[in-house]
Amino acid sequence: MIKRILVALDPDPDTPVATRFAIRLAKRFDASITGLAVVDTRNIHTNIGGGGIGGEFYGHELWMELTEGTRKVATKLLDNFKTSVVKENLRHTAVKQEGASFERIIEEMKYHDILVVGRDSHFFYSEPETETETLAKIVKGGISPTLVVTDEYLDVEKVLIAFDGSAPAARSLQGFVHLLPYGKDLDIELLNVSAGDSSEDMDRAAVVLNQAENYLKEHRFSYITKKVKEKGTPSERILEREQQFDPDLIVLGAHSVSAIRRVTFGSTTHDMIKKTEKPLFLSP
């Protein structure tokens, strides 16, 4: 059950969509919403150059200017958030903090059931195009599940669950089942990308999906289908099935690191976040 929802706010266009998803969940569960805006002083400090005569003074002045500008952006984001939730007559809290964005968000996640965030969120308000890798850090380092949304709102009735039997996939499956963000009256498809082309590989994939299906049925989910895709790049196969099945939500495991540039996302999760048109439900 969901009683406290956290929305991480930033200037990207998907933040209002994240707020709308949070509002829908809050109405369903009579839950409260927290809007969090972070003045990311760590990134401001990191991105200021210095050196030479007067460099220290110039750096301090620039830091003050960027910090003040970022505080104004944070205030505006919180004002927009409050306007949206007050209009819906929902219990809410607006929070402005300073520090490293991922650390502040992870701390707040300890006291919320789910985080809703836009996939393009960079949380560096003074340079919104700067890639801070915050999203990967909060999904892997946070306590609660994360709903990563795009710039389009969807009512969730069809769910694609990419399940390979791994621990990350199992955590996301269990997180989704335990929170029941959209109830049990859902059209669910379980998807596994086979590790090989042999009949034995396909049979093993089918066994994994049977286990996941039994788990869902024990939790009273009724409308379940299963699909094994032939061997290939998992993200490509999932995206192919997304086009065919047209789900409103994809449940996915936040796999461990497979490349330094991805920091804490594996290649499948990284590709899905970049390329999918659907919201993603991820658990740490």
C-alpha positions as CSV (number, residue, x, y, z in Angstrom):
1,M,0.0,0.0,0.0
2,I,1.2,3.5,-0.8
3,K,0.7,6.3,1.8
4,R,3.6,8.6,1.1
5,I,4.7,9.6,-2.4
6,L,7.9,11.5,-3.2
7,V,8.2,13.6,-6.4
8,A,11.7,14.8,-7.4
9,L,11.3,18.2,-9.1
10,D,13.4,19.7,-11.8
11,P,12.9,22.0,-14.8
12,D,12.6,19.2,-17.4
13,P,9.2,18.9,-19.2
14,D,8.6,15.5,-17.6
15,T,8.3,16.9,-14.1
16,P,4.7,18.0,-14.5
17,V,4.0,14.5,-15.9
18,A,5.6,13.0,-12.8
19,T,3.5,15.2,-10.6
20,R,0.4,14.0,-12.5
21,F,1.3,10.3,-12.0
22,A,1.8,11.1,-8.3
23,I,-1.5,12.8,-8.0
24,R,-3.3,9.8,-9.5
25,L,-1.6,7.5,-7.0
26,A,-2.4,9.8,-4.1
27,K,-6.1,9.8,-5.0
28,R,-6.1,6.0,-5.3
29,F,-4.6,5.4,-1.9
30,D,-5.6,8.6,0.0
31,A,-1.8,9.3,0.2
32,S,0.2,12.4,0.8
33,I,2.7,13.8,-1.7
34,T,6.1,15.4,-1.0
35,G,7.6,17.7,-3.7
36,L,11.4,17.9,-3.3
37,A,13.5,20.5,-5.0
38,V,17.3,20.3,-4.4
39,V,19.7,23.2,-4.8
40,D,22.6,21.1,-6.0
41,T,25.5,23.0,-4.4
42,R,27.9,20.1,-5.0
43,N,27.5,20.2,-8.8
44,I,27.7,24.0,-8.8
45,H,31.0,23.9,-6.9
46,T,32.4,21.1,-9.2
47,N,31.6,23.1,-12.4
48,I,33.2,26.3,-11.3
49,G,36.8,26.7,-12.5
50,G,39.4,28.8,-10.7
51,G,43.0,29.6,-10.5
52,G,45.2,32.6,-11.1
53,I,45.1,36.0,-9.5
54,G,41.7,36.7,-8.1
55,G,40.5,33.2,-9.1
56,E,39.4,32.4,-5.6
57,F,37.3,35.6,-5.3
58,Y,35.8,35.1,-8.8
59,G,34.9,31.5,-8.0
60,H,33.2,32.5,-4.8
61,E,31.2,35.3,-6.5
62,L,30.2,32.9,-9.4
63,W,29.2,30.2,-6.8
64,M,27.0,32.8,-5.0
65,E,25.4,33.9,-8.3
66,L,24.7,30.3,-9.5
67,T,23.5,29.2,-6.1
68,E,21.0,32.1,-5.9
69,G,19.8,31.5,-9.4
70,T,19.3,27.8,-8.6
71,R,17.4,28.7,-5.4
72,K,15.0,30.8,-7.5
73,V,14.4,27.9,-9.9
74,A,13.8,25.5,-6.9
75,T,11.2,28.0,-5.5
76,K,9.4,28.2,-8.8
77,L,9.3,24.4,-9.1
78,L,7.8,24.1,-5.6
79,D,5.3,26.8,-6.4
80,N,4.2,24.9,-9.5
81,F,4.0,21.7,-7.5
82,K,1.9,23.2,-4.8
83,T,-0.5,24.7,-7.4
84,S,-1.1,21.3,-8.9
85,V,-1.7,19.4,-5.7
86,V,-3.8,22.1,-4.0
87,K,-6.0,22.1,-7.0
88,E,-6.7,18.4,-6.3
89,N,-7.2,19.0,-2.6
90,L,-4.4,16.6,-1.6
91,R,-2.3,16.4,1.5
92,H,1.2,17.6,0.6
93,T,4.6,18.9,1.7
94,A,6.9,21.1,-0.3
95,V,10.6,20.7,0.6
96,K,13.6,22.6,-0.6
97,Q,17.1,21.3,0.4
98,E,20.7,22.0,-0.5
99,G,23.5,19.6,-1.2
100,A,24.1,16.8,-3.6
101,S,20.8,16.0,-5.4
102,F,21.1,12.2,-5.3
103,E,22.0,12.2,-1.6
104,R,19.0,14.4,-0.6
105,I,16.6,12.4,-2.7
106,I,17.9,9.1,-1.3
107,E,17.5,10.4,2.2
108,E,13.9,11.4,1.5
109,M,13.2,8.0,-0.1
110,K,13.7,6.4,3.3
111,Y,10.4,7.9,4.5
112,H,8.3,7.4,1.3
113,D,6.8,4.4,-0.3
114,I,7.6,5.3,-3.9
115,L,9.6,7.9,-5.8
116,V,8.1,9.4,-9.0
117,V,10.7,11.1,-11.3
118,G,11.1,12.1,-14.9
119,R,13.6,10.1,-16.9
120,D,15.3,13.3,-18.3
121,S,15.8,14.8,-14.8
122,H,19.3,16.0,-14.3
123,F,18.8,18.0,-11.1
124,F,21.4,20.6,-12.0
125,Y,19.1,23.6,-12.3
126,S,21.7,26.1,-13.4
127,E,22.8,23.9,-16.3
128,P,19.9,21.7,-17.0
129,E,21.6,19.9,-19.9
130,T,24.4,18.6,-17.7
131,E,24.3,14.9,-17.2
132,T,24.7,14.3,-13.5
133,E,23.9,10.6,-13.4
134,T,21.6,11.3,-10.5
135,L,18.8,9.0,-11.7
136,A,21.0,5.9,-11.8
137,K,22.3,6.7,-8.3
138,I,18.9,7.2,-6.7
139,V,17.4,4.0,-8.3
140,K,20.2,1.8,-7.1
141,G,21.0,3.6,-3.8
142,G,17.5,4.3,-2.7
143,I,15.2,2.4,-0.4
144,S,11.9,2.6,-2.1
145,P,10.8,1.6,-5.7
146,T,11.0,4.3,-8.4
147,L,8.5,5.1,-11.1
148,V,10.4,6.7,-14.0
149,V,8.1,8.6,-16.4
150,T,8.4,10.1,-19.8
151,D,6.8,13.3,-21.1
152,E,3.4,11.6,-21.6
153,Y,0.8,10.7,-19.0
154,L,-0.8,7.2,-19.2
155,D,-3.6,5.5,-17.3
156,V,-2.1,2.1,-16.4
157,E,-4.1,-0.9,-17.4
158,K,-1.6,-3.0,-19.3
159,V,1.8,-3.9,-17.8
160,L,4.8,-5.6,-19.4
161,I,7.0,-7.3,-16.8
162,A,10.5,-8.1,-18.2
163,F,11.6,-11.0,-16.0
164,D,14.8,-13.1,-16.4
165,G,14.9,-14.6,-12.9
166,S,17.7,-12.4,-11.7
167,A,17.7,-10.8,-8.2
168,P,17.1,-7.2,-9.7
169,A,14.2,-8.5,-11.7
170,A,12.7,-10.3,-8.7
171,R,13.0,-7.2,-6.5
172,S,11.1,-5.1,-9.1
173,L,8.5,-7.8,-9.5
174,Q,8.0,-8.1,-5.7
175,G,8.0,-4.3,-5.2
176,F,5.3,-3.9,-7.8
177,V,3.2,-6.7,-6.3
178,H,3.6,-5.5,-2.7
179,L,2.8,-1.8,-3.4
180,L,-0.1,-2.6,-5.9
181,P,0.2,0.9,-7.4
182,Y,-2.5,0.1,-10.0
183,G,-4.4,-2.7,-8.3
184,K,-4.7,-6.3,-9.5
185,D,-7.2,-5.9,-12.4
186,L,-4.4,-5.5,-14.9
187,D,-3.5,-7.1,-18.2
188,I,0.0,-8.4,-17.5
189,E,2.5,-10.0,-19.9
190,L,5.6,-11.7,-18.5
191,L,8.5,-11.4,-21.0
192,N,11.8,-13.3,-21.0
193,V,14.5,-13.0,-23.6
194,S,16.1,-16.4,-24.1
195,A,19.8,-16.7,-23.4
196,G,20.3,-18.9,-26.4
197,D,18.7,-20.4,-29.5
198,S,18.4,-24.1,-28.4
199,S,15.2,-25.7,-27.3
200,E,16.8,-26.2,-23.9
201,D,17.4,-22.4,-23.6
202,M,13.8,-21.7,-24.6
203,D,12.5,-24.3,-22.0
204,R,14.6,-22.7,-19.3
205,A,13.1,-19.3,-20.1
206,A,9.6,-20.8,-20.0
207,V,10.3,-22.3,-16.6
208,V,11.4,-18.9,-15.2
209,L,8.2,-17.3,-16.5
210,N,6.1,-20.1,-15.0
211,Q,7.6,-19.3,-11.6
212,A,6.8,-15.6,-12.0
213,E,3.3,-16.5,-13.1
214,N,2.7,-18.7,-10.1
215,Y,3.9,-15.9,-7.8
216,L,1.5,-13.4,-9.4
217,K,-1.4,-15.8,-9.2
218,E,-0.8,-16.4,-5.5
219,H,-1.2,-12.6,-5.1
220,R,-4.5,-12.8,-6.9
221,F,-3.5,-11.4,-10.3
222,S,-5.6,-13.1,-12.9
223,Y,-5.0,-11.7,-16.4
224,I,-1.5,-13.0,-17.2
225,T,0.2,-14.1,-20.4
226,K,3.7,-15.2,-21.1
227,K,6.1,-14.5,-23.9
228,V,9.6,-15.9,-24.6
229,K,11.6,-13.9,-27.1
230,E,14.4,-15.3,-29.1
231,K,18.0,-14.6,-28.2
232,G,19.2,-11.1,-28.8
233,T,20.1,-7.8,-27.0
234,P,17.6,-7.8,-24.1
235,S,16.7,-4.1,-24.5
236,E,16.1,-4.4,-28.2
237,R,13.9,-7.4,-27.6
238,I,11.9,-5.7,-24.9
239,L,11.5,-2.6,-27.0
240,E,10.3,-4.8,-29.9
241,R,7.7,-6.3,-27.6
242,E,6.7,-2.9,-26.3
243,Q,5.7,-1.9,-29.8
244,Q,3.7,-5.1,-30.2
245,F,2.0,-5.3,-26.8
246,D,1.7,-1.5,-26.2
247,P,1.8,-1.6,-22.4
248,D,1.1,1.4,-20.2
249,L,4.0,0.5,-17.9
250,I,7.1,-1.7,-17.9
251,V,8.4,-3.4,-14.8
252,L,12.2,-3.9,-15.1
253,G,15.1,-4.8,-12.9
254,A,17.8,-2.2,-12.3
255,H,20.7,-4.4,-13.3
256,S,24.1,-3.9,-11.9
257,V,26.9,-2.0,-13.5
258,S,28.2,-3.2,-16.8
259,A,30.0,0.0,-18.0
260,I,31.7,2.8,-16.2
261,R,29.7,5.5,-18.1
262,R,26.5,4.0,-16.8
263,V,27.6,4.2,-13.2
264,T,25.0,2.0,-11.6
265,F,22.6,1.0,-14.4
266,G,23.3,-2.1,-16.5
267,S,23.1,-1.9,-20.3
268,T,19.5,-3.1,-20.5
269,T,18.1,-0.6,-18.0
270,H,20.3,2.2,-19.4
271,D,18.9,1.5,-22.9
272,M,15.3,1.2,-21.8
273,I,15.4,4.5,-19.9
274,K,16.9,6.2,-23.0
275,K,14.7,4.7,-25.6
276,T,11.3,3.5,-24.2
277,E,8.1,5.6,-24.7
278,K,6.6,4.1,-21.5
279,P,7.0,4.7,-17.8
280,L,9.3,2.2,-16.0
281,F,8.8,0.7,-12.5
282,L,12.3,-0.1,-11.0
283,S,13.3,-1.3,-7.5
284,P,16.8,-1.0,-5.9
